[in-house]
Amino acid sequence: MISPELEAVRKYLRSQMNDLADYLASKKARNMEDYCYTCGVIRGCAEAESYVLDLDKKLEEAQSE
C-alpha cells in the first residue's frame, strides 16, 4: 500500500497532468511552442508519477525482507 506521503505526491502529479490535458483539449494553446511545451510537462509528470510508484514498490519489497 502506498504511503501517505507518496500518495500525496502522486495525486499532485496526476492533478497537474489532468489540468494540462484539459488545457490542451480546450484548444487554449497559443501556438505550437506552447502546445509542445505543455505536452512535455505532461510527459514529465507521467514519468515522475511512474518513479513514485516504482519507489513505493521497492520500499514495500524492502520492508517485507
Beta strands, then each sheet from edge to edge (+ up, - down):
end
